Amino acid sequence: MFALADCNNFYASCHRLFEPQYNNVPVIVLSNNDGCVIARSNEAKACGIAMGAPFFKIREEIKKHRIAVFSSHYTLYGDISARVMTNLARFTPDVEVYSIDECFLGLSGFENLKEYGKTIRETVMNHTGIPISVGIAPTKVLAKVANKTSKKYNGVMVLETAQQIHDALADYPVEDLWGIGRQFAHKLIKGGIETAAQFRALPIDWVQTHMTIVGARMWRELWGESCIPLKTILDPKKGMCTSRAFGKLTGDYHELKEATSSYAARLASKLRREKLCASLLSVKLLTNKFIAQELQAYPSITIPLEHPVNNTLELITQHSGD
């Protein structure tokens, strides 16, 4: 059995942790330099604030609904995430940190999973102040389904029997399945397959032919066959990115150079933290896609490095020199 623990509205919850006066108040978190919305509380979602909405386009809605606005604070999120994951690791030796706010737990051999899930949830909330949802099921894909469904059932959902799984998949949107992707979702919906149950009812031959090995693996996971093991040791990253949006339009070369130097320094810090080195450096610029009348451009340059590096000065010198 697998459990998926997912922090609810993580970025917004982190800010509420230190400013509790915003509990039950609509909250949004903006990207670097306050470009667009990257996180929303449930109350903000109810106000119609869309994920990725440009900040300058929703100022009236923010004022109308009295939405609290926070700038992103990734150091804070990383610190609180580490606390959450440390608490989760108390419940099983088999842990896969999937993202900053999600963690898979291996629960093979555990009994009374409903109560155990409640204990996990209450312990994390009491020790960190961050609300989480826990979904438990025989496979990772089903654990994802259970986790999303749990938000309607006091934060804990166990899919253990065939009937429980059948009921959960009956009206679960196929586009929300973990690993489906936009292209496959569009193809399935166009063919009349709108729920996870309908997808699971397809012949495996059809799935293998039209959705490759990824779709077939997902199909088997929906039938309770575990095909995606826990990754307790993460693979080294093959690529790393540091990106930011400017708070205002600029065409000043020196301002762009200063910004890219700052991003290169952050990238070097990430590399050292992961004990990695870079052998290739790419710098890309994007114009503001939300200004339709402006000519769009996407200049970029890729610089092969003479030898792998993670030194801040060397990375800055490389992109500055080119």
C-alpha positions in Angstrom: 0.0 0.0 0.0 1.1 3.6 -0.7 0.1 6.8 0.9 0.4 10.2 -0.7 0.6 13.2 1.7 0.0 16.5 0.0 0.2 19.9 1.7 -3.0 21.9 1.0 -2.4 25.2 -0.9 1.1 25.0 0.4 2.5 28.4 -0.4 -0.6 30.2 0.9 -0.5 28.0 4.0 3.1 28.9 4.7 2.3 32.6 4.8 -0.8 32.0 6.9 1.4 30.1 9.4 3.1 33.4 10.3 0.1 35.7 9.7 -2.9 33.8 11.0 -5.2 36.8 10.6 -5.4 35.7 6.9 -7.0 32.3 7.8 -10.4 32.0 6.0 -9.4 35.1 4.0 -8.7 34.8 0.2 -5.0 34.6 -0.3 -2.8 34.5 -3.4 0.9 34.2 -3.8 2.7 35.8 -6.8 5.8 34.7 -8.8 9.1 36.3 -8.5 8.9 40.1 -9.1 5.1 39.7 -8.6 4.5 38.7 -12.2 1.6 36.2 -12.0 -0.4 34.0 -9.5 1.4 30.8 -8.6 -0.7 29.8 -5.5 -4.3 30.3 -4.3 -6.2 29.5 -1.1 -9.5 27.8 -1.5 -11.2 31.1 -0.8 -9.3 32.8 -3.7 -10.2 29.9 -6.0 -13.9 30.5 -5.1 -13.4 34.2 -6.1 -12.5 33.0 -9.7 -8.8 33.8 -9.5 -7.1 31.6 -12.1 -3.7 29.9 -11.7 -1.1 31.8 -13.7 -3.2 35.0 -14.0 -1.1 38.1 -14.6 -1.1 40.3 -11.5 -1.8 43.5 -13.5 -4.9 42.0 -15.0 -6.6 41.0 -11.7 -6.1 44.2 -9.6 -9.8 45.0 -9.7 -10.8 41.5 -8.5 -8.2 41.7 -5.7 -9.7 44.9 -4.5 -13.3 43.8 -5.0 -12.8 40.5 -3.0 -10.3 42.0 -0.5 -7.7 39.3 -1.4 -4.5 39.2 0.6 -1.5 39.2 -1.8 2.0 37.8 -0.9 5.2 37.8 -2.8 6.8 34.4 -3.1 9.4 33.4 -0.5 11.1 30.2 -1.6 13.6 30.0 1.3 10.6 29.9 3.7 8.8 27.3 1.6 11.9 25.1 1.5 12.4 25.3 5.3 8.7 24.4 6.1 8.7 21.6 3.5 11.7 20.1 5.2 9.8 20.1 8.5 6.8 18.5 7.0 8.9 15.8 5.3 10.8 15.1 8.6 7.5 14.5 10.4 6.2 12.2 7.6 9.4 10.2 7.8 8.5 9.2 11.4 5.7 6.9 10.2 7.6 4.6 7.8 11.1 4.0 6.6 10.0 4.0 3.0 9.7 7.6 1.9 9.8 9.4 -1.5 9.8 13.1 -1.5 8.0 13.7 -4.8 7.9 17.5 -4.7 8.2 20.4 -2.3 4.6 19.7 -1.0 4.1 16.0 -1.8 5.5 12.9 -0.4 4.8 9.2 -1.1 5.0 6.7 1.8 5.3 3.0 1.7 2.8 1.4 4.1 3.1 -2.3 3.2 2.3 -4.4 6.3 0.5 -1.6 8.2 -3.0 -2.2 9.5 -6.0 0.0 10.3 -4.9 2.4 7.5 -7.8 4.8 8.0 -6.8 5.6 11.6 -3.1 5.6 10.6 -3.8 8.1 7.9 -5.6 10.3 10.4 -2.7 10.1 12.8 -0.3 11.1 10.1 -2.4 14.1 9.1 -3.0 15.3 12.7 0.7 14.9 13.7 1.9 16.9 10.7 -0.7 19.6 11.3 0.1 19.8 15.1 3.9 19.8 14.6 4.1 22.2 11.6 0.9 24.1 11.4 0.5 23.0 7.7 -2.8 21.3 6.7 -2.3 18.1 4.6 -4.4 15.6 2.9 -3.6 11.8 2.9 -4.7 9.3 0.2 -3.9 5.6 0.7 -4.2 3.0 -2.0 -2.5 -0.1 -3.5 -0.7 1.9 -6.2 0.8 5.3 -6.6 -1.7 6.4 -9.3 -4.6 5.3 -7.1 -3.0 7.0 -4.1 -3.1 10.2 -6.2 -6.8 9.7 -6.8 -7.4 8.9 -3.1 -5.5 12.1 -2.1 -7.6 14.4 -4.3 -10.8 12.7 -3.2 -9.8 13.0 0.4 -10.2 16.8 0.3 -14.0 16.1 0.3 -13.8 13.7 3.2 -12.0 15.4 6.1 -8.5 15.0 4.5 -8.1 11.2 4.6 -9.2 8.6 2.1 -8.4 4.9 1.9 -9.0 3.0 -1.3 -8.5 -0.6 -0.3 -11.3 -2.7 -1.6 -12.4 -3.2 -5.3 -15.7 -1.4 -4.5 -14.0 1.6 -3.0 -11.7 1.9 -6.0 -14.6 1.5 -8.4 -16.7 4.2 -6.6 -13.7 6.6 -6.6 -13.0 6.3 -10.3 -16.7 6.4 -11.4 -16.7 10.2 -11.7 -13.0 11.1 -11.4 -12.1 13.3 -14.4 -9.7 11.5 -16.8 -7.7 14.7 -17.3 -6.9 14.7 -13.6 -5.2 11.3 -13.6 -1.5 11.4 -12.7 0.5 11.1 -15.8 -2.2 11.6 -18.4 -1.0 14.9 -19.8 -2.9 17.4 -21.9 -2.4 15.7 -25.2 -3.7 12.3 -24.1 -6.5 13.8 -22.1 -7.7 15.7 -25.1 -7.5 12.5 -27.2 -9.5 10.5 -24.7 -12.2 13.1 -24.1 -12.6 13.6 -27.8 -13.2 9.8 -28.0 -15.9 9.9 -25.3 -13.6 8.8 -22.4 -14.3 11.3 -19.7 -13.7 9.5 -16.4 -11.0 7.3 -14.9 -13.5 4.4 -14.8 -14.1 4.7 -18.5 -10.4 4.8 -19.2 -9.9 1.7 -17.0 -12.6 -0.1 -18.9 -10.7 0.2 -22.2 -9.0 -2.9 -23.6 -5.3 -3.0 -22.7 -4.4 -3.6 -26.4 -6.0 -0.3 -27.3 -4.2 1.5 -24.5 -0.8 0.1 -25.5 -1.4 1.0 -29.1 -2.6 4.5 -28.6 -1.0 5.6 -25.4 2.4 3.8 -25.4 4.0 2.2 -22.3 3.1 5.1 -20.1 -0.6 4.8 -20.6 -0.4 1.0 -20.2 1.4 1.4 -16.9 -1.2 3.8 -15.7 -4.0 1.5 -16.8 -2.5 -1.4 -14.8 -2.1 0.9 -11.7 -5.8 1.7 -11.9 -6.5 -2.0 -11.7 -4.4 -2.2 -8.5 -1.2 -3.6 -10.1 1.8 -1.6 -8.7 4.0 -0.6 -11.6 5.7 2.5 -10.2 7.9 1.7 -7.2 9.0 4.2 -4.6 12.1 6.1 -5.3 13.8 6.3 -1.9 17.0 7.5 -3.6 16.5 10.3 -6.0 18.3 10.3 -9.4 20.7 13.2 -10.0 19.2 16.1 -11.8 20.1 16.3 -15.5 19.1 19.9 -15.8 18.5 22.9 -13.5 16.8 26.2 -14.1 16.6 29.6 -12.4 14.0 31.9 -13.9 12.4 35.2 -12.9 9.9 37.6 -14.3 10.8 41.3 -14.3 8.5 43.5 -12.3 8.4 46.0 -15.2 9.2 46.1 -18.9 12.9 46.8 -19.6 15.2 46.9 -22.6 18.2 48.2 -20.6 21.2 45.9 -21.4 22.9 46.6 -18.1 19.8 45.8 -16.1 19.4 42.5 -18.0 23.1 41.7 -17.5 22.8 42.4 -13.7 19.7 40.2 -13.5 21.2 37.2 -15.4 24.3 37.5 -13.2 22.1 37.2 -10.1 20.3 34.2 -11.5 23.6 32.5 -12.4 24.7 33.0 -8.8 21.5 31.4 -7.5 22.0 28.5 -10.0 25.6 28.0 -8.8 24.3 27.8 -5.2 21.7 25.1 -6.2 24.4 23.1 -8.0 26.6 23.1 -5.0 23.8 22.2 -2.7 23.0 19.2 -4.9 26.7 18.4 -5.3 26.5 18.8 -9.1 28.4 20.6 -11.8 27.2 22.2 -15.0 28.8 21.5 -18.4 26.4 23.6 -20.5 24.9 27.0 -19.8 21.8 28.4 -21.5 20.5 32.0 -21.2 17.0 32.7 -22.5 14.9 35.9 -22.6 11.2 36.1 -23.2 9.1 39.1 -24.1 5.7 39.7 -22.3 3.2 37.3 -23.9 0.3 39.2 -22.3 0.8 42.2 -24.4 -0.6 41.0 -27.7 0.2 44.1 -29.7 3.9 43.8 -28.9 6.2 41.9 -31.2 7.2 38.7 -29.4 10.8 37.5 -29.3 12.6 34.6 -27.6 16.4 35.2 -27.9 18.7 32.6 -26.4 22.3 31.4 -26.3 23.8 28.1 -25.2 27.4 28.1 -24.0 29.4 24.8 -23.7 31.7 25.1 -20.7 35.3 24.0 -21.0 34.9 21.8 -17.9 32.1 21.1 -15.4 31.7 23.9 -12.9 29.6 25.0 -9.9 31.6 28.0 -9.0 29.6 31.3 -8.9 32.4 33.4 -10.4 33.0 31.0 -13.3 29.3 30.8 -14.3 28.8 34.6 -14.1 32.0 35.1 -16.2 30.9 32.6 -18.8 27.5 34.2 -19.6 28.8 37.8 -19.2 31.7 37.2 -21.6 29.3 35.8 -24.3 
